[in-house]
Amino acid sequence: MADKEGSVRSIERALDILDCFAPGQLALSQSEIATRINLAASTTSRIIATLEGRGWLARDPDSLRYSLGPSSARIGSLGFSGLDIGKIALPLMRALNRIYDEGVSLYAVQGEERVCIECVESSRPLRRVIRVGDRHLLTRGAAGRVLLAWLPEDRREELIRRDPFTTEEALEELRRSGFTVSLGEREEGVTSMAAPVLDARREVVAALAMSGPSVRFEGPGFNDKIAKVKRHAELISEALGKR
């Protein structure tokens, strides 16, 4: 039993070491790693050597700092290729729908458009109808602008040139605030609010939107709805591995 517990603890420590690496912290020294996980230098050195030998870590021969190795990249790529974002997001989309009983949808970029990859409809008689597979311009509507805002600059400029419905200044404000709202842009009398969904690489992979008749979005609860959309987008991002 003691040997089994020791093996489990060694695995936990190895995972703690891998968890030290993050955006902006891609190269770390052995002492930095030991300090972060509060582990003795000798134990840290032994586990790092094992991880390096199996390709999970790589050491720069000049700086002697460690970064994630080819095995980490290979497993990460497999994980991303197997992710079903809609399936992962659906329970949280249903949770948001239960709060307001408004339509909740998830969009991703396909070519030069956005496509609905998952949705939860409102049960109210007066509602906005959303269908998986619906396609719309990236320059119009809240979800479209969210996806547009994080595209490469040259793609943004080209799409805005073709349909100058939004501006780079508006997209910059969106990136700062983390949300945007559409007031009848695509459909008269419909309000939509959206926020970005990120994956473990901190890249925007989808836009979470909630929409419905504008008369139900007006009033003192408007900011609360925005906050809830942002929060559920963040929860979906965490479910996709964002830290």
SEPA-931414 format. One record per residue: x, y, z of N, C-alpha, C, CB in turn; residue in one letter; residue number from 1. Coordinates in steps of 0.2 Angstrom, whole numbers, padded with zeros to 4 digits. Each point is the difference from the previous one (the first is absolute). Glycine has a CB too. Example, Ala and Ser with C-alpha at 12.3 -4.5 7.8 and 13.67 -1.06 7.14 Angstrom:
(miza (0066,-0028,0039),(-0004,0006,0000),(0004,0006,0000),(-0009,-0006,0006),'a',1);
(miza (0007,0011,-0010),(0004,0006,0001),(-0004,0005,0003),(0006,-0003,-0010),'s',2);
***
This chain:
(miza (0004,-0006,0000),(-0004,0006,0000),(0004,0006,0000),(-0009,-0006,0006),'m',1);
(miza (0015,0006,-0002),(0004,0006,0000),(0003,0001,-0006),(0003,-0002,0012),'a',2);
(miza (-0001,-0003,-0016),(0003,0001,-0007),(-0005,0003,-0005),(0008,-0010,0002),'d',3);
(miza (-0014,0008,-0001),(-0005,0002,-0004),(-0001,0008,0001),(-0006,-0012,0000),'k',4);
(miza (0005,0014,0006),(-0001,0007,0002),(0006,0004,-0002),(-0007,-0004,0010),'e',5);
(miza (0013,0001,-0010),(0006,0004,-0002),(0000,0001,-0007),(0006,-0005,0009),'g',6);
(miza (-0008,0000,-0013),(-0001,0001,-0008),(-0005,0005,-0001),(0003,-0012,-0002),'s',7);
(miza (-0009,0012,0005),(-0005,0005,-0001),(0003,0007,0001),(-0009,-0009,0003),'v',8);
(miza (0012,0009,0003),(0003,0007,0001),(0005,0002,-0005),(-0002,-0002,0012),'r',9);
(miza (0006,-0002,-0014),(0005,0002,-0005),(-0003,0002,-0007),(0008,-0008,0005),'s',10);
(miza (-0014,0005,-0007),(-0004,0002,-0005),(-0003,0007,0001),(-0002,-0012,-0003),'i',11);
(miza (0000,0013,0009),(-0003,0007,0001),(0005,0005,0000),(-0008,-0005,0008),'e',12);
(miza (0014,0003,-0006),(0006,0005,0000),(0002,0002,-0007),(0004,-0004,0011),'r',13);
(miza (-0004,-0001,-0015),(0002,0000,-0007),(-0005,0005,-0004),(0005,-0011,0000),'a',14);
(miza (-0012,0010,0002),(-0005,0004,-0003),(0000,0007,0003),(-0007,-0010,-0002),'l',15);
(miza (0009,0011,0008),(0001,0007,0003),(0006,0003,-0004),(-0004,-0004,0011),'d',16);
(miza (0009,0001,-0013),(0005,0003,-0004),(-0002,0002,-0007),(0008,-0007,0006),'i',17);
(miza (-0012,0003,-0009),(-0002,0002,-0007),(-0005,0006,0001),(0001,-0012,-0004),'l',18);
(miza (-0005,0012,0010),(-0005,0005,0001),(0004,0007,0001),(-0008,-0008,0004),'d',19);
(miza (0014,0008,-0003),(0004,0006,0001),(0000,0005,-0006),(0007,-0006,0009),'c',20);
(miza (-0007,0002,-0015),(0001,0004,-0006),(-0007,0003,-0002),(0010,-0008,-0004),'f',21);
(miza (-0010,0014,0001),(-0006,0004,-0002),(0002,0005,-0004),(-0005,-0002,0011),'a',22);
(miza (0001,0005,-0015),(0001,0006,-0004),(0004,0005,0004),(-0010,-0002,-0007),'p',23);
(miza (0016,0005,0004),(0004,0004,0004),(0005,-0003,0004),(-0009,0008,-0001),'g',24);
(miza (0008,-0015,0002),(0005,-0003,0005),(0001,-0007,-0004),(-0005,0005,0011),'q',25);
(miza (0008,-0004,-0017),(0002,-0006,-0004),(0007,-0003,0001),(-0008,0005,-0008),'l',26);
(miza (0012,-0002,0012),(0007,-0002,0001),(0001,0001,0007),(0004,0002,-0012),'a',27);
(miza (-0002,-0007,0016),(0001,0000,0007),(0006,-0003,0002),(-0012,0001,0002),'l',28);
(miza (0016,0001,0003),(0006,-0003,0003),(-0002,-0006,0005),(0007,0011,-0002),'s',29);
(miza (-0003,-0015,0003),(-0002,-0005,0005),(-0001,0003,0007),(0007,-0008,-0006),'q',30);
(miza (-0004,0013,0008),(-0001,0003,0007),(-0007,0003,0000),(0013,0002,0001),'s',31);
(miza (-0015,0001,-0007),(-0006,0004,0000),(-0006,-0005,0000),(0005,0009,-0007),'e',32);
(miza (-0004,-0015,0004),(-0005,-0005,0000),(0000,-0003,0007),(0002,-0003,-0012),'i',33);
(miza (0003,0002,0016),(0000,-0003,0006),(-0003,0005,0005),(0010,-0006,-0002),'a',34);
(miza (-0009,0012,0001),(-0003,0005,0005),(-0008,0001,-0001),(0011,0006,-0001),'t',35);
(miza (-0013,-0007,-0006),(-0007,0001,-0001),(-0004,-0006,0003),(0003,0006,-0011),'r',36);
(miza (0000,-0012,0011),(-0004,-0006,0002),(0002,-0002,0007),(-0001,-0004,-0011),'i',37);
(miza (0006,0009,0014),(0002,-0002,0007),(0003,-0007,0001),(-0009,0009,0004),'n',38);
(miza (0013,-0010,-0008),(0003,-0007,0000),(0008,0000,0001),(-0010,-0004,-0007),'l',39);
(miza (0013,0000,0010),(0007,-0001,0001),(0004,0000,-0007),(-0002,-0006,0011),'a',40);
(miza (0007,0009,-0011),(0004,0001,-0006),(0002,-0007,-0003),(0004,0011,0004),'a',41);
(miza (-0002,-0016,0001),(0002,-0006,-0003),(-0006,-0004,-0003),(0009,0000,0009),'s',42);
(miza (-0015,0000,-0006),(-0006,-0003,-0002),(-0002,0003,-0007),(-0004,-0003,0012),'t',43);
(miza (0004,0010,-0012),(-0002,0003,-0006),(0005,-0002,-0006),(-0004,0010,0007),'t',44);
(miza (0011,-0010,-0006),(0004,-0002,-0005),(-0001,-0007,-0002),(0008,0007,0005),'s',45);
(miza (-0010,-0012,-0001),(-0001,-0006,-0002),(-0006,-0001,-0005),(0005,-0004,0011),'r',46);
(miza (-0010,0007,-0009),(-0006,0000,-0004),(0001,0004,-0006),(-0007,-0001,0010),'i',47);
(miza (0010,0006,-0010),(0001,0004,-0006),(0004,-0004,-0005),(0000,0010,0006),'i',48);
(miza (0005,-0014,-0004),(0004,-0004,-0004),(-0004,-0006,-0003),(0010,0002,0007),'a',49);
(miza (-0015,-0004,-0003),(-0004,-0005,-0003),(-0005,0003,-0006),(0001,-0007,0011),'t',50);
(miza (-0003,0012,-0009),(-0005,0004,-0005),(0004,0002,-0006),(-0007,0004,0009),'l',51);
(miza (0013,-0002,-0009),(0005,0002,-0005),(0001,-0007,-0004),(0005,0010,0006),'e',52);
(miza (-0003,-0015,-0003),(0001,-0006,-0003),(-0005,-0003,-0005),(0008,-0002,0009),'g',53);
(miza (-0015,0003,-0006),(-0006,-0002,-0004),(-0002,0005,-0005),(-0003,-0007,0010),'r',54);
(miza (0006,0013,-0011),(-0002,0005,-0004),(-0005,0005,0002),(0003,-0008,-0008),'g',55);
(miza (-0005,0008,0014),(-0005,0004,0003),(0003,0007,0001),(-0006,-0010,0005),'w',56);
(miza (0012,0010,-0003),(0004,0007,0001),(0006,0000,-0005),(-0004,0001,0012),'l',57);
(miza (0006,0005,-0014),(0007,0000,-0004),(0004,0006,0004),(-0006,-0004,-0011),'a',58);
(miza (0012,0003,0011),(0005,0005,0003),(0004,0003,-0005),(0000,-0007,0010),'r',59);
(miza (0000,0014,-0009),(0004,0004,-0005),(0008,-0001,0003),(-0010,0009,-0003),'d',60);
(miza (0014,-0011,-0002),(0007,-0001,0002),(0004,0006,0002),(0000,-0010,-0007),'p',61);
(miza (-0003,0016,0005),(0004,0006,0002),(-0003,0003,0006),(0002,0002,-0012),'d',62);
(miza (-0008,-0001,0013),(-0003,0003,0006),(-0001,-0005,0005),(-0006,0009,-0007),'s',63);
(miza (0005,-0015,0006),(-0001,-0006,0004),(-0007,0001,0003),(0012,-0001,0003),'l',64);
(miza (-0016,0004,-0007),(-0007,0001,0003),(-0005,-0005,-0004),(0002,0012,0002),'r',65);
(miza (-0007,-0014,0001),(-0004,-0006,-0003),(-0007,0003,-0003),(0005,-0008,0009),'y',66);
(miza (-0007,0005,-0014),(-0006,0002,-0003),(-0004,-0007,-0002),(0005,0011,-0005),'s',67);
(miza (-0011,-0010,0003),(-0004,-0006,-0001),(0003,-0004,-0006),(-0010,0005,0005),'l',68);
(miza (0011,-0011,-0005),(0003,-0004,-0006),(-0005,-0003,-0005),(0009,-0003,0008),'g',69);
(miza (-0006,-0001,-0013),(-0004,-0002,-0005),(-0006,-0005,0002),(0010,0001,-0007),'p',70);
(miza (-0009,-0004,0012),(-0006,-0005,0003),(-0006,0004,0002),(0009,-0008,0003),'s',71);
(miza (-0007,0014,0000),(-0006,0005,0002),(-0003,0002,-0006),(0006,0003,0011),'s',72);
(miza (-0002,-0001,-0016),(-0004,0003,-0006),(-0004,-0005,-0003),(0010,0008,-0002),'a',73);
(miza (-0007,-0014,0001),(-0004,-0006,-0003),(-0007,-0001,0004),(0011,-0005,-0004),'r',74);
(miza (-0010,0004,0010),(-0006,-0002,0004),(-0005,0006,0000),(0006,-0007,0007),'i',75);
(miza (-0003,0013,-0007),(-0005,0006,0000),(-0003,0001,-0007),(0007,0006,0008),'g',76);
(miza (-0004,-0008,-0013),(-0003,0000,-0007),(-0006,-0005,-0001),(0011,0004,-0005),'s',77);
(miza (-0009,-0010,0008),(-0005,-0005,0000),(-0007,0002,0004),(0009,-0008,-0001),'l',78);
(miza (-0007,0011,0007),(-0006,0003,0004),(-0004,0005,-0004),(0007,-0003,0010),'g',79);
(miza (-0004,0008,-0013),(-0003,0005,-0003),(-0004,-0003,-0006),(0008,0009,0003),'f',80);
(miza (-0005,-0014,-0007),(-0004,-0002,-0006),(-0006,-0004,0002),(0011,-0001,-0006),'s',81);
(miza (-0011,-0002,0012),(-0005,-0004,0003),(-0006,0004,0003),(0008,-0010,0001),'g',82);
(miza (-0007,0016,0001),(-0005,0004,0003),(-0006,0001,-0004),(0009,0006,0007),'l',83);
(miza (-0015,-0007,-0003),(-0006,0002,-0003),(-0003,0006,0004),(-0002,-0012,-0004),'d',84);
(miza (0004,0018,0001),(-0001,0006,0004),(-0008,0000,0002),(0010,0006,-0006),'i',85);
(miza (-0014,-0007,0001),(-0007,0000,0001),(-0003,-0005,0006),(-0001,0004,-0012),'g',86);
(miza (0004,-0010,0012),(-0002,-0005,0005),(0002,0003,0007),(0001,-0009,-0009),'k',87);
(miza (0005,0011,0009),(0003,0003,0007),(-0004,0006,0002),(0012,-0005,-0003),'i',88);
(miza (-0014,0009,-0001),(-0003,0006,0001),(-0007,-0001,0002),(0008,0006,-0007),'a',89);
(miza (-0012,-0011,0005),(-0007,0000,0000),(-0002,0000,0007),(0000,-0007,-0010),'l',90);
(miza (0002,0003,0015),(-0002,0001,0007),(0000,0007,0003),(0004,-0012,0002),'p',91);
(miza (0001,0016,-0004),(0000,0007,0003),(-0004,0004,-0004),(0012,-0002,0003),'l',92);
(miza (-0013,0001,-0010),(-0005,0003,-0003),(-0007,-0001,0002),(0007,-0001,-0010),'m',93);
(miza (-0009,-0005,0012),(-0006,-0001,0003),(-0001,0003,0007),(0000,-0011,-0006),'r',94);
(miza (0005,0012,0010),(0000,0003,0006),(-0002,0007,-0001),(0009,-0008,0005),'a',95);
(miza (-0006,0011,-0010),(-0001,0008,-0001),(-0007,0000,-0003),(0012,0002,-0003),'l',96);
(miza (-0015,-0006,-0001),(-0006,0000,-0002),(-0005,-0001,0005),(0003,-0005,-0010),'n',97);
(miza (-0002,0001,0016),(-0004,-0001,0005),(-0001,0007,0004),(0003,-0012,0001),'r',98);
(miza (0002,0016,-0001),(-0001,0006,0004),(-0005,0005,-0003),(0012,-0001,0003),'i',99);
(miza (-0011,0002,-0010),(-0005,0005,-0003),(-0005,-0003,-0005),(0010,0008,0001),'y',100);
(miza (-0009,-0014,-0003),(-0004,-0003,-0005),(0000,0004,-0006),(-0007,-0005,0009),'d',101);
(miza (0013,0007,-0011),(0001,0003,-0007),(0005,-0005,-0004),(-0001,0012,0005),'e',102);
(miza (0001,-0011,-0011),(0004,-0004,-0005),(0007,0001,0002),(-0009,0001,-0009),'g',103);
(miza (0013,-0006,0009),(0007,0000,0001),(0003,-0004,-0006),(-0001,0000,0013),'v',104);
(miza (0006,0003,-0016),(0003,-0003,-0006),(0008,0000,0001),(-0010,0003,-0007),'s',105);
(miza (0013,-0007,0003),(0007,-0001,0000),(0002,0001,-0008),(0001,-0007,0011),'l',106);
(miza (0004,0011,-0012),(0002,0001,-0007),(0007,-0001,-0001),(-0009,0008,-0002),'y',107);
(miza (0012,-0010,-0004),(0007,-0001,-0001),(0001,0003,-0007),(0001,-0010,0007),'a',108);
(miza (0005,0011,-0009),(0002,0003,-0007),(0000,-0006,-0004),(0006,0010,0005),'v',109);
(miza (-0009,-0009,-0011),(0001,-0005,-0006),(0001,0004,-0006),(-0007,-0009,0006),'q',110);
(miza (0013,0009,-0009),(0001,0005,-0005),(0000,0007,0001),(-0004,-0009,-0007),'g',111);
(miza (-0001,0012,0004),(-0001,0008,0001),(-0006,0001,0003),(0007,0002,-0010),'e',112);
(miza (-0010,-0007,0013),(-0007,0000,0004),(0001,-0003,0007),(-0006,0000,-0011),'e',113);
(miza (0001,0001,0015),(-0001,-0003,0006),(-0006,-0005,-0001),(0005,0010,0007),'r',114);
(miza (-0004,-0016,-0004),(-0005,-0005,0000),(-0002,-0002,0007),(0005,-0004,-0011),'v',115);
(miza (-0011,0003,0012),(-0003,-0003,0007),(0002,-0007,0000),(-0010,0009,0000),'c',116);
(miza (0014,-0010,0006),(0002,-0007,0001),(-0004,-0004,0006),(0011,0003,-0005),'i',117);
(miza (-0015,0001,0008),(-0004,-0002,0006),(-0005,0005,0002),(0009,-0008,0004),'e',118);
(miza (-0015,0006,-0002),(-0005,0005,0002),(-0005,-0003,0005),(0001,0006,-0011),'c',119);
(miza (-0004,-0002,0015),(-0005,-0002,0005),(-0005,0006,-0001),(0008,-0006,0009),'v',120);
(miza (-0014,0003,-0011),(-0005,0005,-0001),(-0004,0002,0006),(-0001,-0004,-0012),'e',121);
(miza (-0002,0010,0012),(-0005,0002,0005),(-0007,-0004,-0001),(0006,0012,0000),'s',122);
(miza (-0009,-0013,0006),(-0006,-0003,0000),(-0006,0005,-0001),(0005,-0009,0007),'s',123);
(miza (-0004,0015,-0007),(-0005,0005,-0001),(-0003,0001,-0007),(0006,0006,0009),'r',124);
(miza (-0013,-0005,-0009),(-0003,0001,-0006),(0004,0005,-0005),(-0011,-0004,0005),'p',125);
(miza (0012,0010,-0002),(0004,0005,-0004),(0007,-0001,0001),(-0009,0008,0001),'l',126);
(miza (0013,-0011,-0006),(0007,-0001,0001),(0003,0000,-0007),(-0002,-0007,0010),'r',127);
(miza (0009,0008,-0009),(0004,0000,-0006),(0002,-0007,-0002),(0004,0011,0002),'r',128);
(miza (-0006,-0014,-0008),(0001,-0006,-0002),(0008,-0001,-0002),(-0012,-0002,-0004),'v',129);
(miza (0015,-0003,0007),(0007,-0001,-0002),(0001,-0007,-0002),(0004,0009,0008),'i',130);
(miza (0000,-0011,-0013),(0001,-0006,-0002),(0008,-0002,-0001),(-0012,0000,-0006),'r',131);
(miza (0014,-0006,0008),(0007,-0002,-0002),(0001,0000,-0007),(0000,-0007,0011),'v',132);
(miza (0005,0010,-0013),(0002,0000,-0007),(-0002,0007,-0003),(-0002,-0012,-0001),'g',133);
(miza (-0002,0016,0004),(-0001,0007,-0002),(0007,0004,-0002),(-0012,0000,0007),'d',134);
(miza (0012,0004,-0012),(0006,0003,-0002),(-0001,0008,-0001),(0004,-0011,-0005),'r',135);
(miza (0000,0015,0008),(-0001,0007,-0001),(0007,0003,-0001),(-0010,0000,0007),'h',136);
(miza (0010,0007,-0009),(0006,0004,-0001),(0004,0001,0007),(-0006,0005,-0010),'l',137);
(miza (0012,-0005,0010),(0004,0001,0006),(0000,0008,0002),(0007,-0010,-0003),'l',138);
(miza (-0009,0014,-0002),(0000,0007,0002),(-0007,0003,0003),(0008,0001,-0010),'t',139);
(miza (-0013,-0006,0010),(-0006,0003,0003),(-0003,-0005,0005),(-0002,0005,-0011),'r',140);
(miza (-0001,-0002,0016),(-0002,-0004,0006),(0005,-0001,0005),(-0007,-0006,-0007),'g',141);
(miza (0005,0005,0014),(0005,0000,0005),(0005,-0006,0000),(-0009,0005,0007),'a',142);
(miza (0006,-0011,-0009),(0005,-0006,0000),(0005,0001,-0006),(-0009,-0007,0005),'a',143);
(miza (0006,0010,-0011),(0005,0001,-0005),(0006,0005,0002),(-0010,-0002,-0008),'g',144);
(miza (0008,0007,0011),(0005,0005,0002),(0005,-0003,0005),(-0008,0009,-0002),'r',145);
(miza (0006,-0013,0006),(0004,-0003,0005),(0006,-0004,-0004),(-0009,-0001,0009),'v',146);
(miza (0006,-0003,-0014),(0005,-0005,-0003),(0004,0005,-0005),(-0008,-0010,0000),'l',147);
(miza (0006,0015,-0003),(0003,0004,-0004),(0006,0004,0004),(-0010,0001,-0007),'l',148);
(miza (0009,0001,0013),(0004,0004,0004),(0007,-0004,0001),(-0010,0006,0005),'a',149);
(miza (0010,-0013,-0005),(0006,-0003,0002),(0003,-0004,-0006),(-0005,-0001,0011),'w',150);
(miza (0002,0003,-0017),(0004,-0003,-0006),(0006,0004,-0002),(-0011,-0003,-0005),'l',151);
(miza (0016,0000,0001),(0006,0004,-0001),(-0002,0007,-0004),(0006,-0011,-0001),'p',152);
(miza (-0002,0016,0002),(-0001,0007,-0002),(-0002,0000,-0007),(0007,0004,0009),'e',153);
(miza (-0003,-0008,-0013),(-0001,0001,-0008),(-0007,-0003,-0002),(0012,-0001,-0001),'d',154);
(miza (-0014,-0004,0005),(-0007,-0003,-0002),(-0005,0005,0003),(0004,-0012,0001),'r',155);
(miza (-0003,0015,0005),(-0005,0005,0002),(-0001,0006,-0005),(0003,-0003,0012),'r',156);
(miza (0003,0005,-0014),(-0001,0006,-0005),(-0003,-0002,-0006),(0010,0004,0005),'e',157);
(miza (-0009,-0010,-0008),(-0003,-0001,-0006),(-0008,-0001,0001),(0011,-0006,-0004),'e',158);
(miza (-0013,0003,0009),(-0007,-0001,0001),(-0004,0006,0002),(0003,-0011,0004),'l',159);
(miza (0001,0016,-0001),(-0003,0006,0002),(-0001,0005,-0007),(0005,-0001,0012),'i',160);
(miza (0001,0000,-0016),(0000,0003,-0006),(-0006,-0002,-0005),(0012,0001,0001),'r',161);
(miza (-0014,-0007,-0001),(-0006,-0003,-0004),(-0006,0002,0003),(0007,-0009,-0003),'r',162);
(miza (-0008,0009,0010),(-0006,0002,0003),(0002,0005,0006),(-0006,-0011,-0003),'d',163);
(miza (0006,0017,0002),(0002,0005,0005),(-0005,0002,0005),(0008,0004,-0008),'p',164);
(miza (-0011,-0010,0011),(-0005,0001,0005),(0002,0002,0007),(-0007,-0008,-0007),'f',165);
(miza (0014,0005,0008),(0003,0002,0006),(0007,0003,-0001),(-0006,-0010,0006),'t',166);
(miza (0009,0011,-0001),(0007,0004,-0001),(0005,-0004,0005),(-0006,0011,-0003),'t',167);
(miza (0012,-0010,0001),(0006,-0002,0004),(-0001,0003,0007),(0007,-0002,-0010),'e',168);
(miza (-0009,0008,0011),(0000,0003,0007),(-0006,-0004,0004),(0004,0012,-0005),'e',169);
(miza (-0009,-0013,0002),(-0005,-0004,0003),(0002,-0007,0002),(-0009,0006,-0006),'a',170);
(miza (0013,-0009,0002),(0003,-0007,0002),(0005,0001,0005),(-0002,-0004,-0011),'l',171);
(miza (0006,0009,0011),(0005,0001,0006),(-0004,0001,0007),(0008,0005,-0009),'e',172);
(miza (-0013,-0001,0009),(-0004,0000,0006),(-0003,-0006,0002),(-0003,0012,-0003),'e',173);
(miza (0001,-0016,-0002),(-0003,-0007,0002),(0006,-0004,0003),(-0008,0001,-0010),'l',174);
(miza (0014,-0001,0007),(0005,-0004,0003),(0002,0002,0007),(0004,-0001,-0011),'r',175);
(miza (-0005,0008,0013),(0001,0002,0006),(-0005,-0002,0005),(0006,0010,-0005),'r',176);
(miza (-0013,-0009,0003),(-0005,-0002,0005),(-0002,-0007,0000),(-0004,0011,-0003),'s',177);
(miza (0006,-0015,-0002),(-0002,-0007,0000),(-0007,-0002,-0002),(0008,-0001,0009),'g',178);
(miza (-0012,0006,-0012),(-0007,-0002,-0002),(-0002,0006,-0005),(-0003,-0006,0011),'f',179);
(miza (-0002,0004,-0014),(-0004,0005,-0005),(-0007,-0001,0000),(0011,0001,-0007),'t',180);
(miza (-0015,0004,0005),(-0007,-0001,0000),(-0002,0003,-0007),(-0001,0002,0012),'v',181);
(miza (-0004,-0006,-0015),(-0004,0002,-0006),(-0007,0002,0001),(0008,-0008,-0006),'s',182);
(miza (-0010,0014,0004),(-0007,0002,0001),(-0003,0000,-0007),(0003,0007,0011),'l',183);
(miza (-0006,-0012,-0012),(-0004,0000,-0007),(0004,0000,-0006),(-0009,0005,0006),'g',184);
(miza (0016,-0007,-0006),(0004,0001,-0006),(-0002,-0004,-0005),(0009,0003,0007),'e',185);
(miza (-0010,-0010,-0006),(-0002,-0004,-0005),(-0008,-0001,0000),(0011,-0006,0001),'r',186);
(miza (-0014,0006,0004),(-0007,-0001,0000),(-0003,0005,0005),(0001,-0012,-0002),'e',187);
(miza (-0006,0016,-0001),(-0003,0005,0004),(-0004,-0002,0006),(-0001,0006,-0011),'e',188);
(miza (0002,-0003,0016),(-0003,-0002,0006),(0003,-0006,0004),(-0010,0004,-0005),'g',189);
(miza (0016,-0006,0003),(0004,-0005,0003),(0007,0003,0003),(-0005,-0009,-0008),'v',190);
(miza (0006,0007,0015),(0006,0002,0003),(0004,-0006,0001),(-0005,0010,0006),'t',191);
(miza (0012,-0009,-0007),(0004,-0006,0001),(0007,0003,0004),(-0005,-0006,-0011),'s',192);
(miza (0007,0002,0015),(0006,0002,0004),(0005,-0007,-0001),(-0006,0009,0008),'m',193);
(miza (0012,-0007,-0008),(0005,-0006,-0001),(0007,0001,0003),(-0006,-0002,-0011),'a',194);
(miza (0009,-0003,0012),(0007,0000,0003),(0004,-0005,-0002),(-0005,0005,0010),'a',195);
(miza (0012,-0005,-0010),(0004,-0005,-0003),(0001,-0006,0004),(0006,0009,-0006),'p',196);
(miza (-0005,-0014,0003),(0002,-0007,0003),(0007,-0001,-0002),(-0012,-0005,0000),'v',197);
(miza (0016,0003,0005),(0007,-0001,-0002),(0002,-0008,0002),(0003,0012,0002),'l',198);
(miza (0002,-0014,-0005),(0002,-0007,0001),(0007,0000,0005),(-0005,-0004,-0011),'d',199);
(miza (0008,-0001,0011),(0006,-0001,0005),(0006,0004,-0003),(-0004,-0011,0004),'a',200);
(miza (0004,0013,-0010),(0005,0004,-0003),(-0002,0007,0001),(0003,-0009,-0008),'r',201);
(miza (-0008,0011,0011),(-0003,0007,0001),(-0001,0003,-0007),(0006,0001,0011),'r',202);
(miza (-0009,-0005,-0016),(-0002,0002,-0006),(-0007,0000,0000),(0010,-0004,-0006),'e',203);
(miza (-0013,0009,0002),(-0008,0000,0000),(-0002,-0005,-0005),(0000,0013,0003),'v',204);
(miza (-0004,-0018,-0001),(-0002,-0005,-0004),(-0008,0000,-0002),(0009,-0007,0005),'v',205);
(miza (-0012,0011,-0001),(-0008,0001,-0001),(-0002,0006,0003),(-0001,-0012,0000),'a',206);
(miza (-0005,0014,-0001),(-0004,0005,0003),(-0006,-0002,0003),(0005,0008,-0008),'a',207);
(miza (-0006,-0007,0015),(-0007,-0001,0003),(-0004,0005,0000),(0006,-0008,0007),'l',208);
(miza (-0012,0007,-0010),(-0005,0006,0000),(-0007,-0002,0003),(0006,0003,-0011),'a',209);
(miza (-0009,0002,0014),(-0007,-0001,0002),(-0004,0006,-0003),(0004,-0005,0011),'m',210);
(miza (-0010,0003,-0014),(-0004,0004,-0004),(-0007,-0001,0001),(0009,0001,-0008),'s',211);
(miza (-0013,0004,0007),(-0007,0000,0000),(-0004,0007,-0001),(0002,-0009,0008),'g',212);
(miza (-0008,0009,-0008),(-0004,0006,-0001),(0003,0006,0004),(-0010,-0006,-0003),'p',213);
(miza (0011,0012,0000),(0003,0006,0003),(-0004,0002,0006),(0005,0003,-0010),'s',214);
(miza (-0011,-0004,0010),(-0004,0002,0006),(0001,-0003,0006),(-0009,0003,-0008),'v',215);
(miza (0012,-0009,0008),(0002,-0004,0006),(0007,0001,0002),(-0008,-0009,-0004),'r',216);
(miza (0012,0013,0000),(0007,0001,0002),(0000,0007,0003),(0004,-0008,-0009),'f',217);
(miza (-0009,0012,0008),(0001,0007,0002),(-0001,0001,0008),(-0005,0004,-0012),'e',218);
(miza (0007,0001,0015),(-0001,0001,0007),(0006,-0001,0004),(-0012,-0003,-0002),'g',219);
(miza (0011,0002,0009),(0005,0000,0005),(0004,-0007,-0001),(-0007,0008,0007),'p',220);
(miza (0004,-0013,-0009),(0004,-0006,-0001),(0004,-0001,-0005),(-0009,-0005,0005),'g',221);
(miza (0010,0010,-0009),(0004,-0001,-0006),(0008,-0001,0001),(-0008,0008,-0005),'f',222);
(miza (0011,-0005,0010),(0007,-0001,0002),(0001,-0007,0003),(0001,0013,0002),'n',223);
(miza (-0006,-0015,0002),(0000,-0006,0003),(0000,-0006,-0006),(-0006,0004,0010),'d',224);
(miza (0002,-0003,-0015),(0000,-0005,-0005),(0007,0000,-0004),(-0012,0002,-0002),'k',225);
(miza (0015,0004,0001),(0007,0000,-0003),(0005,-0004,0005),(-0003,0011,-0006),'i',226);
(miza (0003,-0009,0012),(0004,-0004,0005),(-0001,-0007,0000),(0000,0010,0007),'a',227);
(miza (-0006,-0013,-0008),(-0001,-0007,0000),(0003,-0003,-0006),(-0011,0002,0007),'k',228);
(miza (0010,0001,-0013),(0002,-0002,-0006),(0008,-0001,0000),(-0010,0005,-0006),'v',229);
(miza (0013,0001,0009),(0008,0000,0001),(0002,-0006,0004),(0000,0012,-0002),'k',230);
(miza (-0004,-0013,0008),(0002,-0005,0005),(-0001,-0007,-0003),(-0003,0008,0009),'r',231);
(miza (-0002,-0009,-0013),(-0001,-0007,-0003),(0005,-0001,-0005),(-0012,0000,0003),'h',232);
(miza (0014,0005,-0007),(0005,-0001,-0005),(0007,-0002,0003),(-0006,0009,-0007),'a',233);
(miza (0007,-0006,0013),(0006,-0001,0004),(0000,-0007,0002),(0001,0012,0003),'e',234);
(miza (-0007,-0014,0000),(0000,-0007,0002),(0001,-0005,-0006),(-0008,0004,0009),'l',235);
(miza (0005,-0003,-0014),(0001,-0004,-0006),(0008,0000,-0002),(-0012,0002,-0004),'i',236);
(miza (0015,0003,0004),(0007,0001,-0001),(0004,-0005,0005),(-0002,0012,-0005),'s',237);
(miza (0000,-0011,0011),(0003,-0004,0005),(-0001,-0008,-0001),(-0001,0009,0008),'e',238);
(miza (-0005,-0011,-0011),(-0001,-0007,-0001),(0004,-0002,-0006),(-0012,0001,0004),'a',239);
(miza (0014,0004,-0008),(0004,-0002,-0006),(0008,0000,0002),(-0009,0005,-0008),'l',240);
(miza (0010,-0003,0014),(0007,0000,0002),(0004,0006,0001),(0000,-0010,-0006),'g',241);
(miza (-0004,0016,0005),(0003,0006,0002),(0001,0001,0007),(-0005,0005,-0010),'k',242);
(miza (0011,-0002,0012),(0002,0001,0007),(0001,0008,0001),(0005,-0012,0001),'r',243);
***
